[in-house]
């Protein structure tokens, strides 16, 4: 990390009072969160969520536009003087699973819930917009609030980029970006981030093994694709451990194997579905080549054939080292040094904020929100039907969003050392 990761922890004049202000706004922030939580929506089209965001921003004096191909909201706050432009992002979509939290404000939509905390992300960004709108006369520059659908599936960030979220009226564009992701694995109100790779690239694999059907009592007269598929699964795990460096890791997970219809018929085909996760372009290519090689050769060894389909997903989220240092310093100033930690390793999860960070230097951080009294090993985390977030964390998140913007616009953060942004996923 840069030397900025050794932050002093002092609360500077630019951010003094933001956390206290956010705590005063907390009831309203929670109300926004709960309204969205009760009415979760999926994918690109989130009309109810969009309307909730628009109502929450009404009266703040922002320039607001909505998406064409998706239910996005882009709200822009112009400071009193010209200057830099910083983007703050929150994703808005839910997940297709039934909620089992028992909360009083639980999802009212069967089979859909905010299990990844996107409702909290939206509420924190609304809180930040309220904090920053009250400081408009102190700001030099512009803040873009990016409320994004379809992070879970559909790459909503790329759709918003295509619709101009990174463009500005002066033609200079956004020059820094920041996002938070809530997590119950961390103590409430703590911030966790690292320079470089933060989340992995997430690609999908679909292998269709073709054999020859027959009676289950006479496998020698058929060509059974099921054991061939099973051998492929094992061979893929060995391939990872023997071709990928432990210092630039990869993960292959086979999540589904589909074959056959009953107990006494050998099927014609078996299908393998899964994902592979990587942190760098080089290892991503190693994995693509390795999966195809293993699949074809294992199939050939048994006289079968295989169709290999590898679908590219989100690229890795790569935090700009200098801007990550700025976030670390800012979080330390706002929350105190004991509440800010450097992550020792990236997550092998994926996030489409990566599309923004490919074009703009910036960073993503985790915000802890584990309910009081729940041990780390006992806390349901994101994508669990039982996940519960401590809403007290939302004040810290709103304050941090606002403080990152304030300090960036004041010149506290620096551009990348060579004047160019490089986001190639190198550890």
N, C-alpha and C positions, 0 to 999 in steps of 0.2 A: 504494500500500500504506500501511498505517498506519505510524506511527513505530516500531512493534515490528519492522519488517523490517530496521531498523538494529541488529541484535543485537550484544551485547558479545562473545559467544563464550565466556564463562566457564562453567565446569562447576559448577552450583550444588549445594548440599547434597542437594536432593531427588533429583537424578539421578546423583550421584557413584557410580561403581562399576557402573552398569547395563551399560555396554558390556563391561567386564571380566567381569561375571557371565554375560552372554550368550555371550561367547566360550568360557567354561567349559562352557556348556550346548550348544555348537554340535554336538558329535557326536550328541547326542540329537535336536536339531532336524533335522539332516541325515537321520537315520534315519527320522523321520516323513515328511520330504519324499520320500525314495526309496521308501518303502512305498506312498505314494499315487501316485507316478509310475509304478510298475510296474503298477498296477491302475486305470487311468483310467476314469472313467464320465461319461456325458453327461446333460445336461438336469436335470430336477427330482429324479430318483430315483437316489441315489448310496449304496446301502446299504453297500458295502464301505468307501467313503471315510468315511461316517458312523461306522462301527464303529472305524476307525482313529483318528478324532478322539476318540471316547468313551474308548478305551483310553488315549490320550495324556493326557487330562485327569483320568483316574482318580486319586484320592488327593490332589487339590489342594484339596479342601474347597469345591468350587463347587456351586452349585445349577444343575442341568442339566435342560433339557427338549428334546425332539426335536419335529420338525414333524409336522403331520397330513397335509398335502397334498404335502409334499416332504421330502426327507431332510436337513433342516436340523438344526443344533445351536445352542442358545442356552445359554451358560454364564454364570452371574452370580457375581461375587466381591463379597462384602460386606466393606467395611472395618471397622475397629474402632469407628469413630464415624460418625454420620450426615453427609451432605453431598451434593455433586453426583453426577450419574450421567453417565459417559462411555461411549460405545459404540465398540468396535474391531471392524472387519469384515474377513473374508477370504472370497473366493469359492472354490468347491471343484470346479467342473465342468471337463471337458476338451473337446477339439475332435475332430471326426470326420475325422482325417487320419492317415496312416501315418507312424510315426516313422522318421527316417533319421539319427539322431544317432550311432548306434553305441555309446552308453553302456552300461556294464555293467548298469545298472539300467533300461534302456529299457523302454518299454511292452510288456507281455505280452498286450495285447488288440489283435488285428489291426484296423487302421483307426481307432484311437482313440489320442490322445496328449495329454499336457499341454504344448501348444505355446504357451500364453499365461502360463505360470508360476503358475497357480493352486495347484499343489502347493506351491510355495515360499511363497505367501501364507498357506496353512494352517499350514505348519510354523513360520513366523515368529510367527503369532498364538498357536500352542501355546507357543512359547518365551516370548512376552510373558506368557501366563497363568502359566507357571512362575515367572517373575521377580516378578510382582505378588503371587502367592500367598505367596511368601516374605516379602513386605513388608506383609502384611495388617494387622498391628498399627500400621503407620505411616500407613494410609490413612484419610481421612475421606470417606466416600461409597461409591460403587458403580461397578464396571466390568462392562459387558456385552460378552461375546465372541460375535460374530455370525458363525457359520460357514454360508455361504450357497451353495446349489446354483443352477444355471441363470442364471449371469450372461451366458453367451454367447448363449443363446436361452431365452426364457421368462420373463424378468423375475423371477427368484427373490427379489430384494430386495423387490419389491412384495408377493409372496406372504408373505414373512416379516413385513412390516409388517401385512398383513391378519391374521396370526396372533399379533400382539401383541409383536413384538420391541422396539418403542419404548415399551411400557408398563412401569411399575414398580409394586411393591407399595404405595408411598406415594402413588401417583396423580400424581406430579409429572412422570413420564416422563423420557426421556433428554434431556439438555440440551446435549450435544456429541457429535460423531461424527468418526472418523478412519479412513482406509484407505490402504494402500500398493499401488502397482502396480509390479512389477519390470520392468526394461527393460535390454537389452544395449547400447542406443545410448549409455548413460552409463557412466562409470568405476565400478568396483565400490566400493560403500560410500558413494556420493555421493547426495545428496537434492536433488530438483528440484521446485519448485512455484511457483504464482503465485496472486495473489488473483483473484476473479472467475471467469469461465469457464475451466475446465480441460479438459473434454471437450465435444464437440458433441452436439446432438440428432441422432438417426439415424432417418430415416424411409425408407420403401420406396416405389418407384413400379413400377407394372405398367401398361403401355400396350398395348392390343390394337387394332391397326389392321385394319379390315375392308375388303377389296377384293372382287374377283370373279375366280374362278379361270379358267384357260384354258390354251391351248397356248402353250408358250414361244416358238414361231415367230411367233405373231400377238398380241403384247402389246396392239395397238390394239383387239382384240376382248375383252380382259379389263380388269381394273383391278388392276394389280400393287401389292400392299401393301408390297413390300420396299423400293423406292426411297422410298416415302412414309415408312417407318420410318427409313431412313437420313437423310432430310432432317430428321426430328424430332430425331434425336440431335445433329446439328450445330446446329440451331436452339436446342436447350436450352442448349448451351454458350454461344452468343451471348447468350441471354436472361440468363444469370448475369452475364456481364461488363457488360451494359448496364442492368441493373435493380437490382443489389445493390451496396451500398457496399463498397469495399475495406477500410473500417475496421470492418465488421461482416460478415465474409465468409460465403460459402456454397460448397459443393462439390456438383456433380452428377456421378455416375459411372454410366454405363450398363455393366452387367456382363455382360449376355447379350441376344442377339437371336435369336429362334427363328422359323423359317418354312420351309415347304416340306418335300417328301419326296424329291424326285429332281431331275434336271437339266433335264427338259423339260416341267415343269408349273409354271405360275404359281399360287401358293397363294391360298387364300381370305383368309388372315389372317397377320399377322406380330406377334410379341409382343416387347416391349421390357421388360427387367427392370433395375432399378438402385436406387441409393440417393441421397438428398440429405441433406447435413449442414449444420446451422446452429448459431449460438451464441446467438441471441436469439429471443424469441417473435415480434417484429415481422418479422424476416427469414424466420423459418419460415413465416409467413403469406404473405409476398411470394413465396416459392418455391412454395408450394402453388398459389396463384392463377396464377403464371407458368407452371408446368408444364402445368396444365389448359388455359390459354389457348393456349399454343404448340401443344399436341397437337391441340386441336380445330381451330384455324385452318389448320395445315399440312394436316391431313386434308381439310378442306373445300376448300382450294385445289386439291386433286387429285381431288375428287369422291368421296373415301373418307369413312369414319367411324371413330371411335376410342372405345373404352371406357377411361376413366381411373380407375385405382384407386390411391389414395395412402393408405398405411397408416402411422399414427403409431407411431414406435418410442420408444426411451428419450429422456427430456428431457435437456437439457445438464447436465453436472456443474458446479455453480457453487460455488467455494470462498468461504466467508464471509471477507471481508478480515481481520477481527480474529482469527478462529481460524487462518487461514492464517499470520498473523504469529506467533501462538503456536507453531505447528508449526515455522516457520522458526527462531524463537528456541530452541526445544527441541532441534532437530536441531543447531544451532550449538553449544549447550551440551554435547551428548553426543558429537558427531563432530568438532567444530572448524569454524571459519568457512570454511576452504578447501574443505570438503566439502559445502557447502550453497549452492545457486544458485537464483536466481529465473528461471523460464522466461520468455522474451520473448514467447511466444505460446502459445495453447492447442493441444491436439491435436484434429484433426477426427475422431478415433476416438470411440467411445461407450462408456458404462459405466453399469450400472443402479444404482450407488451414488447416482446422481442422485435416485432416489426417496427415499432417506434424507435427502439434503441439501435436498430440498424442504421437509422438515418440521423439520429439526434443523440449527442452525449447525454447520459442521464443515469438513473439508477432506480432499482426497486429494492424495497426492504420489507422484512416481516415485522408485524406489530403483534406482540403477545396479548392474548385475551382469554387466558385460562380462568374459569370461574374460581372464586375464592374457596379454599379448602379442598380442592380437587388435586390430587397428585398428578405429576406429568404422565405417569403410566396409566392413569385411570381416566384421562380426559379424551373423550371422543374428538377426533380432529376432522378436518375438512373432508367432505364427501362421505361422511357418516350420516345416517338418518337420525342419529341421536346427538349430533354436535350442538353445543350450546356455547355461545360467546359471552364473555363478561362485557356488558355494555359500558362499564366505566372506562374501558380502553378507548372508546370513541372520542373522548375529549383529547387524549394524548395524540390520537391520529389526526384529528382536525387541526390541532395546534402545530403538529409537525409539518403537515402539508403547507400550512400558511407560512411557517417559519422558513421552510426551504425556499419558498417563492420570495419572501421578503429579503432574505440574505443574498439570494442569487441576483435579484434586481438591484440590490445595493452594491454589487460588485464583490461580495465576499467569496464567491466561487470563481475558479479560474477555468479557462478553456483547456482542452487537451494540450499537452506540452508542445507538440509539433504543429498546432494550429489546425489539425485535421482530426476527424472522428474516425476511429478504427474499432469495429465491432466484429471480430472474426472468430470469437469463441476460443481463443488460445488461453490456456490456464496461466 
